[in-house]
């Protein structure tokens, strides 16, 4: 018999209840009907197809409660970063006058993106920074944060770099570098990088969106990015079994 007086059993019970509640709330959310700009930098175009088509994930690969809590942590830390930047003197806008989030829609609504914020005024950061400027923030574990600090955004986090370039292009915020910040979830250190507009990257990602959407709607599977199902990216993919059932 389970001893619910022990801390381990209580923790497990409470975690299971929370996980169930979070997964239920997630399942009740409307299905996304567009390709998100934040994902276009992902390495495998076939995975983007599955995501755009909202293909059911493999059995046993539903997002568990722990991952959902990590997602939630990112939202909380974003709110914290907004407060910190405003206290530091930045005029940071996260919503339009009507309350909607800043973002863009393209390809008849089939490609969409929503940005963390736009800074319209504030301290002089030098290095060509000016206003208005795109602001994007992430919350990362120490390992990922250190990699970002060492190699910078384009190398360490190409998915985020693609996201920034697309937002700068579609929101006409390309004149000044974007301010990209990342909070270390373990130490609360803050990383900041000014990201000049990469027009070539934005064009490649925009072209990629057209390619992924057109192929998906035509029923054509794009090639995998990896030759073995045991590749790290494949092992982490929620559609691994679906993808490798076919040897195409």
N, C-alpha and C positions, 0 to 999 in steps of 0.2 A: 504494500500500500504506500502511495506517495505521501511523504510527510510535508504538508503545506506549512508547517511551522519553521522548517529550515529555510535559511535565506536563499539557498540555491533553488529549491522548489518554488518558493514565492517569486523569485526573479523569473524563472522559466514560465510560470503561469501568467504573470503580468505581461511578460514580453509576448507570449502567444496571443493574449487578448488584444494587445496594442497592434501587433502585426495583422491580426484578422480585421481589426477596425480600419487600419490604413489601407489594406488591400481592398476592402469593400468600398471605401471611398474612392480609391483609384479606379476601380471597375465601373463605378457610377459616372465617371467623367465622360463627356462626349468624345467619340472617336475623332482623332485628328484627320482631317481630309486633305491635308496639304503636306508638302515636303518642307521641313523646317530648315532655315538657313543655318542654324547652329550646328547641323549635322553634316552639311555638304562636304566638309573636309575629311570625313571618315574615309579610310583607305579603300574599302571594298564597295564598289558601285552596286553589286548584287544585294548586299545588305541594305543599302539605301532603297533599293526597289522594294524589298520586303517591308521596310519601314513605311514607305509611301503608301503601299497597298494595304497596310495594317494586317499583314499576314499573321495568323495565329502563331505564337511562339511554340517551340518544342515542349512536349510534356515535361513537367518538372522544372521549366526554366522561367516561370513567372517571377517577376521582380519581388524579392522577399522583403520583409519588413525592415531589415537592417539597411538595405540599399535605399528604401524609401525614406528612412530617417536621415540618411546621408544627403539625399536630395533636399530634404526639408532643412537640414543644417545650412546648406548653400543659400537657401532663401533667407534664412535668419541672418546669416553673416552679410548678405547683400544689404539688408536693411540697416545693419550696424554700420557698414561702410558708408552708406548714404548719410547717416547721422554724423559720422566722423568728418567726412569731407565738407559737409555744410558748416560744421563747427569750425573747420579750418579756413573758412572764408570763400568756399566755392559755391557759386550759384548753380546747383545741380538740379536739373528737372528730370523727374522720372515718369511724369504723366502729362498729357496734353491738358489744355484748359477744360475739355469735356470729361476728363478723368480716364480716358483711354491711354494705354501704354504706347510709347513711341514705337513705330515699326513700319514695315512696308509690305506690300502685296504685289506680286508679279505673276505673269503667266496665267491670267484669269483666275487668280486666287490659289493656284496650285503650288506656288512658292511663296512662303511668308517668313518674316523674321520679326522678332520683338527685342528691342535693345534694353539694356539696363538703365541707361540714362544719357542725357546730353548736358554738358557743362557749358553754360552761356557766358560766364564771367568768373573771375577769381584771381588768385595770386599768379605772379609771373613765374613759370617753371623753366623758362629758357629753352634752349635746344630746339627752337622753331615752333614751340607750342603756342597755340593761340585759340581764340574762341570764335564760334562755337566748336566744340569737340565731342566726339563720341566717347562715352565711358562704358567700359565693360569690366566686370568683377567676377572672380572665381574664388571658391574656398577649396583649398587643396590639403591633402595630407603632407607630412613632412618630406617624404621621398619625392613626390611630384613637385612640391614647392622648391626643393633644393635643385632639382633638374631644371626648373624654370629659371631660377636665379643663375645657374651656371651657364646654360645654353641659350637663354632668351626665348621669346615666344615662338618665332618662326620654326626653330629647330625642335624645341622641347614639346610644344603643343600646337602642331600644325592645324588641328581641327579648330582651335580657338583663333589662330591666325587667319584662317579662311573666313570664319565668322566675322571677325573685325573688318576685313577687307570688303566683304559683301555689304555690311551695314554702312560703311563709309560711302560706298558707291551708291547704293539705293536710297540713302537718306541725304545724299548730297553733302556729306560731312568729310569730304576728301581734302579740303584745302589745308586743314591743320592735322597734325598727328593725333591719333586717338590716345586716350589715357587708359591703359590696361593695368588693373590692380589685382592682386591675389593675396588672400589672407591665409597664413599657415594655421590650419585648424588645431595643431598641437601646441604651437608656441605663440600664436597670435602675432607673429611678425607680418609685416606688410611689404609686398613686392610691388614696385611700380615701374612701368616701361612706357615710353612714348613710341607709338607705332605709326610710322609714316604710311600713307596710302600706297598699297601695292596694286596698281591698276591691272597688271598682268594676272595676278592671283585672282582678283575679283572677276576678271573676264573668264578665266578658266573655270571658276566655280559656277558662274552663271551659265556657261555653256554646258557644264556637267549637269546642272539642274534640268536643262532642256533635254539632254540625252537620257537621263534616268526616267524622267516623267514620260517622255515619248515612248521609250522602250517598254516601260511597264504597261502603259495604256494599250500598246500594240500586242501585249502578251509575249514579248521577247525577253528572255533572261540574258542579262549581260554577263560577261565572263567573271569568274571569281578573281580576286586579287592574289590568291595564294594557291599553291599546288598541292598542299597536303591538308587534310582535315585536322591534323594534330598541331597545325600552326597556332601560336598563341591567340591571334585575333579570331581564328575559327573556333577555338575551344571556348572563347568568351562570348561568342555570338549566340543570341537567343534562337537563331534559325539554323544552327549547325546541321542538325539532322535533316531538316527539310531540304537544305541546299545540297548536301552530299548524298541524299537518296538518288538524285539524278547525277550521273557522271558527266553531264554537259559542261 
